[in-house]
Amino acid sequence: MATFTTISAYRFTPLSDLKALRERLLSFCKSLHLRGTILLSAEGINLFVSGSSPSIGELLHVVRQLPGLEGLEPKYSESSRQPFNRMLVRIKQEIIAFGVEGIDPAKHTSTKLPAPTLKQWLDEGRPVTLLDTRNDYEVKLGTFENARTLGIGHFRDFPEAVKQLEPELKERPLVMFCTGGIRCEKAGPFMEGIGFQQVFQLDGGILKYFEEVGGAHYEGECFVFDQRTSLDPSLHESGATQCFNCQTPLTLEEQEHPHYVVGQSCPYCHQSEEEALDSRLLRRQESLLKLTTPLPGSQRYDNYRPISVPASHDRATLMDLLIDIFPHVPKDEWLPRFEAKLFLDAHNQSVAATHRIRSGEIYRHAQPATIEPDVSNKVVFLYEDETMVVVNKPAPLPTHPSGRFNRNTLQHWMREVYHPQNPRPVHRLDSNTTGLTVWARTRHFAASLQEQFHDGSMRKRYLVRIVGHPQEDAFSCDIPIRAAPGRAGSRGTDAIAGLPSRTEFNVLDRSADGTSLLEARPITGRTNQIRVHLWELGFPVDGDPIYLAEKQIGDTQTLSIEEAPLCLHAWQLSFRHPITGESLTFEAPAPDWASFPGKTPLPD
């Protein structure tokens, strides 16, 4: 069986021409089939390298030819496998990151204490403080008996941590130690600089102590930064490993724990399904907050809106298409945009209003220096799995790009947060409506979930505050709703040509201010259905900017972020999971305007 010799060594000494030295050492090590890491900086060298014993000897011969490294003495260990994956030679600011100015171990370090001397002191029971300078995950596998640990996650945290030690320790002998000694080269002078008067550093660190005196007064193993994970006092691999997920070192006993799953989790990072979901949702929440601070559409940018040509408009003019797909926009508004050459073909060439179009073509409407209206970014992620995402949408916030909105839309944000996936809205809430929206994570799951919307098996319950007091506690509306938009994108009713529509209502509260709180259950899913039906019944939704009292139509669909809200909230959704068929119910907390003393929303 092949045996690999592993060495670790460092030396603080001025080095120059680092780039040339890096290339030379990397080429030389690869020619000898060595693996590991060599760190170079102006302050010295730090290396961990493994390979055959003759190859290691050749490397040391080359390194010792460098000025200042003539007497470099490494620590040796043997293993039956190569502990490193590849060979790296890197140039760093420091060969051990500390981040404190004025510390130069090449000029001054604390007094080095040989391993046999430390053992003798401990055998004699001398009053000495042992200070472990390593990170907490290293200490977990072992340390000296009665050693002080600092609970740090990075050596850069050391300066602040030692400032919290008891002042009386500054008068007593203190022996600090680390894996191989390099950290103590900087930690010692720092502690002397803040008033510690008797500072010693264990020469060669824990590994040199193991090599020279064994494991006396040491409990456990020593963590090492390679695939061996840890060495016992005989400098052999101990069987410890690191969790793939959280990198926590694990003993043999911990590897027997049921929560240890190779490549997935360990007792320290294992999460229940609920905890894992909460963690994922928190990451989504953080990603969205970063994306929307500031709002992406509220920063000036050049927008290009796609215009697809349907088969029904083959050989029509581009102007004809625009008039038909945007009936609420007067023709006179399009002409100046054509004159400004804002309509482009697939070759980025401007086209005229009279340009003949073909089915399947895509044109772009350029909107230079776009600044979209501000919207609310208070999106709350409620659930996600491999099939879908459920969020609580705030208002105002359009679901998908339309009109003045492109980047300030929930669809744009979902694409960015879930990239490279492109979540699809299974249904749509108006910009001014708050509450539950469901997003499918693939086209396949979108079809499955949308089918439940279309066949009526997905149950929807809304909370809505209206202007007026209905006489009946329970009532419904079956007035057909037009498919084509009218003024400002509004929808009207048409008993003959309208689409079949039905909404059921229950009165929850009649308030003294003249409003009422209702529960609404749309049986069909027409655009603006709840708002249109209540408007037709003479009870417009409180805060609605388009469906006004006395059957009037307003001028705009979308409220500004400063205006009072539309009092319509998608409160509950119940449907079947697209894979398991399990019945699911989600609920978005009721907004402030939906609170009232008295009875609660009716159960199913």
N, C-alpha and C positions, 0 to 999 in steps of 0.2 A: 504493500500500500504506500502511495506517495505521501511524503511528509513535507509540510510547508513550514518554512521558518518565517516568523513574523517579527518585525522590529518596530519599535517606536523610539523616537529621539527628537530632541529639539536643542537649539542653541540660539541664544540672543547675541548677535554680532552683526555689525553693519554689512549689508550686502548691496551690490550695485549691478547695473545692467541686467535687470531682472527678466526682461522679455527674452533676451538671448539665452539666459540661464534656464528659463522655463522650457524653451524649445529643445535645448540640449539634453536636459534631464528626461523630458517626456520621451524623446526619441530613443534614448539609451535604455530606459526602463522597459519600453515596449519591445525592444530588440531582445531583452532578457526574459520576456514573458512575465514581468512583474506586475502586480496589481496593488492598488492602494491610493493614498493621497499624499502629496507633498505640497505644503504651503510655503510660499516665499513672500517675504516683505523686506522693506528696508531695515527692519529690526532683527531679521534672522530667518531661521528655517524650523519647520515643524513637520515631521514625517511619520507616516504609518504605512509600511510596505510589507508585502508578503510574496514569497516565491521559493524557489529551490535555494538551499543553503549556499551553493557556489555563486548563484546570481546575486544573492543578498550581499555576499562578500565583495563582488565586483562593484556593486552600487556604493557600498561604504568606501571603497578605495577611491572612487571618483569624487564622492562628496568631500572626503577628507583632503582633497587637493585644493579645495576652495579656501581662500584666506579667512582665518578665524574659525574654521571648522576642522582644523587638523586633529584635534583630540576628541572628536565627537564619539561618545560611547552610548550605544543604544541599549534598550532592554529587549531581551529575546523571549519568545515563547514558540512552542511547536504545536501544530495541529494537523489533523488528517485531511482537512479540506481547506480550500482557498477561502479565506474569510472576506475577501473583497470582490466586487463585481467587475471593476475596471480600473484603469490607471489614469489618475488625474494629477496634473501639476498646475496649481493656481497661484496667482499673485493677489495678495491681500494687503489691506492697510496695516493689519496687525496679525501676527501668527496665532495669537489667542485674543479674541475680541474682549476688550475691557472698557474702552471708551473714556479713560481718565487721562488727561494731559499731564505731562511731567513725570510719568513713570517710565524709567529706562533700565530694565534689568541688566543690560550690558554693562552699565556703570555701577549699579548697586542693587543687591538683593538682600533679603534677611538671612540670618545665619542658618546654614544648612545643617540638619541633624541627621546623622547616619541611622539607618534602620536598626542596627544592633544597639545603638545608644538609646533610641526610643524604647526598645523592648526592655532594656535594663531599667530605665526610669519607671516603666510601668510595672515591671517585676517588683521593684522596690517600693512601689506605691507613692512615688513622689507627687506632691500637689501640683499638677499641671493640667491646664485646660486643653483638650483636644478639639480642634475646630475643623469641621468638614466643609470645604469650600465648594463642593460639588452641587449639582442641581438635585432637586428633590427626587426625580425619577431614578437617578443613579443611586442615591442613598437608600432607596427602597430595597435594593438587593443586598445591602450590607454596609457596615461601617465599623469603626473601632468602638469597643465597649465604652459607654458613658460619653461618647463624643457629642459635642454641640453641633446641631445642624441648623441651617438658616432658612429652609423652606423656599428656596429660590428656583425659578424656572429657567434662568439664563445667567451666565457669569456676569453680564452687565448689571444685574440686580444686586451683586455682591456689595458694592460700596454703601448703598442705602441700608442694606440689611445689617451690616456690622455696626452701623451707627446706632442701632437699637439695642446692642448688647449692654449689659450692666456696666456702669462706669468702673466698678471695683476690679473688673477683669484686666483693666489697663495696667495694674500693678503686678499682676501675676504672670508666671511663665505660660506662654501660649504656643502650642505646636499645631500648625495648620498642615493640612494634607489634601491631596487630590489624587487622581488616577496615576499620572506619571510625573507630576511635579511642576508642569508648566504654568498652571494657574497660580500657584503659590509664588512664582517668580514676580508676579505683579501684585498679588494680594498682600504679600508681606510688606513691601515698601509703602503701600497705601495705608495699612494699619499702623505702621510706625508713624506715618505722617499725621494721623489723627490721634496720636497720644499713647498707643500701646508700646510699652517699654521693653518687654522681653518676648520678642517674636522669633520663633523658629519655624523652619519649613522642613517637612520630612523629605530628605534627599531622595529623589527618584520616585517619590509618591508611593502609593499602595502597591503597585506592581513590583517595585524594587524591594519593598518590605517583604512581600511574599517570596521573592527570589532569594533573599538573604536570610530571613529568619522564619519563614512560614506564616502560619495564621495565628500566632499567639496574640491574645487580647483583641482579636478581630472577630466579629460576628457576621457570618454570611459570606457573600461573594463580592467580586468587584466588577462593576459594569464596564464594558468596553464598547467603543464606537465602531463595531463591525459586526459581521454576521454571527460571530461567536456569542454575542450579547453579554456574556459574563465569564470570568475565570475564577476558579476556586484557589485557595492558598497554594496548591501545587502547580498553579498556572495551567491547568487543564480546563477545557470547556465544562461548564457545570450542568448543561442541559436547559438552562433558562432560554427564553426566547422573548421577542417583542410582539405585542399585538399589532397586526397589520393596520388596524383602524386608528388607534389612539397612540401607538408607539410605547405604551407602558411596558416595562420589563416584567416578565411573568416567570415565577418559579415553577418547578415541576408540579408542585401541589396545585398551584393556581391554574395550570394547564389541564387539570382534571375537572375543573369546575364546569357545570353544565352550560354556563354562559360563555365559555371559551369556544368559539367556532373559528377555525383556521381561516384567515383571510377576511373575517367579518367583524368579530367582537370578542370582548373579554369581560371578566367580572367588573372591570372599572368603567367600561364604556357601553356595556349592554343596555339597551333600552327596550321597554315594553312597546307594543304597537302604538299605544297612545302617546308615549314619550317620544317615539321616533317621529310620529306625525307632528307633534308640537314643535319638534326641532326643525323639521322641514318647513313648516309654515312660518316659523320665525325667520328662517333664512330668506324665504320669499318676501316676507314683510320688509326685511332690511334691504333686499335688492330693489324693491319697488320704491322705497323711500329714497335711496341713493339715486335712482333713475329720475325721480320726479322732483328733485331738489337741486336746481330750480326746475319748474315745469318745462319739459322739452319743447313744447309747441309755443311757449311764451317767449322764446329766444328767437330773434329774427333769422329766417332761413328761406331758401328757395324751394318751393313745393311744386311737385309735378303730379297732378291727379290723372289717373288712367281713365280712358273712355273706351269701352269695348263695343264693337259693332255687332248687334244681334242679327240673326237671319232675316228678321222682319224688316230691316232697314238696308238690305243689300241694294246697292246702286242709288241709294238716297243721298242727299247732300248732308254734310256734317251739321249744318244749321238745322235741318229737319230733325236729325237725331237729338240734338240738344233741346229743341223745343218740346219733343215728345217725352224725353226722360226727365226734363226739369220743367214741367208745365207751370210751376209757380214763378219761374224767372221770365220776365218779359223779353221779347226778341231784341228790343232796343239795348238791353244790357249786354248782349253777346257781341253786337257789332263792334264796339270800341276794342274789345279783346282780340277780335280777328285783325283789326287794323294795327294793333300793337304786336301782331305776330306771336301770340301766346298759345296757339294750337299747333302742335308738332306731330309729325308722322314718325314711323319707326326708324327713319334715317335722320331724325332730329331736324327735319326741314319744316318750315312753317307752311301751313295750308290755309286756303281761303274758305269762307263760309259756303261757297258754291262747290267746293271740292266733293267729287263723287266717292263714296266710301263703299267698301266691300265687306261682306259678312266675315267675321273672325278677326278683322283688323283691330289694332289697339292704337289709339291716339293719346297724346298727353296734353293736358291743359296746364300750362306754366303759370305759377302764381309767385312771382318774385317778391322777395323781402316780406314773406309772410310772418305775421305775428298773430297767433291764435288767442282767443279770449281765455282768461284764467279759468281753471276748473278746480274741483276738490280732489286731492290725492289721498283722502282718508279711506282707501280701500282696505278691507280686512279679509285676509285669507282664512277661510273656515275649514276647508277640507281639501285633500288631494290624494289621489292614488294613481296607478298607471293608466287609468281610463279617463279621468276627469279632474276638474278643479272647481270648487264652489267658493264664491267670494260674496261679500257684502259690499255692494256698490254704493258709494256716496253720491251726492248731487250738489251742484250740477256736474255731470260727467257723461258725455256721449259714450255709448257702447262701441260704436264703430265709426270710422271716418265718414264724414258727410258734411256738406255745407262748409262752414267756417272752421271745421275741426278735422285734424289729421293726426298729429302727434299727441295732442291733448285728448286722447281717447283711450278707453280701457283696452280695446283690442291692440293698439300699438304697444301699450305697456305690457300686456300679457305676452306678446311676441318677444319683447326684449327680455323679460324676466325668465321666460322658459326656453329661450334660444338654446339649441337649434330647433326645438319643437315649435310648432305654430298652432297654439290652442285656438279652437273655433268656438264662437258663441253658439250654444245650442238654442238659445232664444234671446230676445232683445228686450232690454228695459229702456224706456225713454230717458233722455239726458237728465230730466228733472226728477225721475223716480228713483228712490233708494231701494236697497234690499238685495235679495238673492239673485245671482246669475250663475248659470252652470256653463262650464267650458269643457269641450271634449279635447283630449290631447292628440287624437288622430282622426283622420277622415272616417275610418271604420266606426269608431265609437260615436262620432258625431251623428252618423246615420242612425245608429241604434237608439240614441237618446232622443233625437229629433222625432223619430217615429212615435215615441210615447207622447210628445207634445201634440202631434198631428192626430193621433187616434183618441186623444182625450184621457188616456190612462194616467198621465202626469197631473196630479192635483195641485192647484195653485190657490193660495189664500193670501189676500192683500188686506192691509189696514188702510183706510182712507177717511179723511175728515172732509166733510162737505159743508157747503153753505145752505142752511135750512134744516127743518125738522120734518122728516117723513112721518106720515101718520101711522103707517104699518111698521111693525117690528121686523117683518120679513117680507121681501118683495123681490121681483126679478124684472129683467128687461130682455126682450127678444127682437129688438128693432135691427134690421139688416144694416150693415155698415159698408159704405163705398170703399172699393179697393184703391181708386185713384185719389191722389192728394189734391186738396184745394188750396185756398189761400194760406200762405206761410206753412205749407205742408200739412195742414189740418185734414181731418177726415170728417165727412158728413154721413148722413143716413139716407137710405133710399129703399123704400119698402118693396120696390119692384126689381131693381137691378143690383141692390146691395148684396153683400155676402151674408149668409146665415150667421147670426151672432147671439150669444146668450150669456148673461151675467146674473148671478144670484147674490142678494145682499141681506145682511142681518144688521140691525141697529144695535150698537153696543152702548151708546151713551148719547143723550141729548143735552148739550151744554147751554148754560145761561147766556153765553155770548152769541147764540143764534146758530152755532155750528153743531154738527152731529158726527160721531165717530162710528164708522161702519166696518164690518168685515165683508169683503168682496171676493166672490169665487167665480172667475171667468171660466166658463165651460168651453168656449171657443177661444181662439187667440188672434183676434184682429188687431191691427195697429190702433193704439190709443183707445182700446175697447172700453175699459172701465170709465175713462174720462168722458168719452162720447156718450155712453149710455146714461151716465149721471147727468150730463149736460142736457140730453134730450128729455130727461125726467124732471128738469127744472132744479137740479141740485148740483151745480158746478163744484168741482173739487176746490177746496180752499187753497189759494195761491196759484191756481192754474193761469198761465199767461195767455193761453190761446182760446180755451173754451170758457167764455165769460158768461156772466149773468145775462138773462133775457135773450138767450140764443145769439149773443154777439160773438164774433171771431176776432181775436187779438192779432197783433202784428208780428209776433215772434214766438217760436217754440221754446227756445232755451233761455232759462233765467240766468242772470249773472250771479257770480259767487257772493255778491253783496246783498242780493235781494232775499226776501223771505222765501222759505222753501215751498215747493209743491207738496201738499200733504197726501202723498201716495207712496206706500211702502210694500214691497214684495216680501211678505212676512214668513210664509212657509211654502216649501216645495216637498212633495212626496212622489217618489218614482222607484222603479226597479233598477238595481245595479245591472249594467250592460253585460257583465260576465257571470256573476253568481245568481242573478235574479232576485237577490235579497231586497226586501222592501226598505227603502231609506227615506228618512224625513229630516230635512234641514230647516233651521229657524234662524232668522236674523233678528237681533234684539230690536224691539219697537223704539222708534225715535221719541223724543220728548213730547212732540205734539200729539202722540197717540196714547199718552198716559191719561188715566181718568179714574176717579173713585167709583167703585161699584163692580159690576160683573166683568168677567174676563171673556176673551174670545171663545166662541162656542167650539166644543170638541167635534170631531168628525162623527 
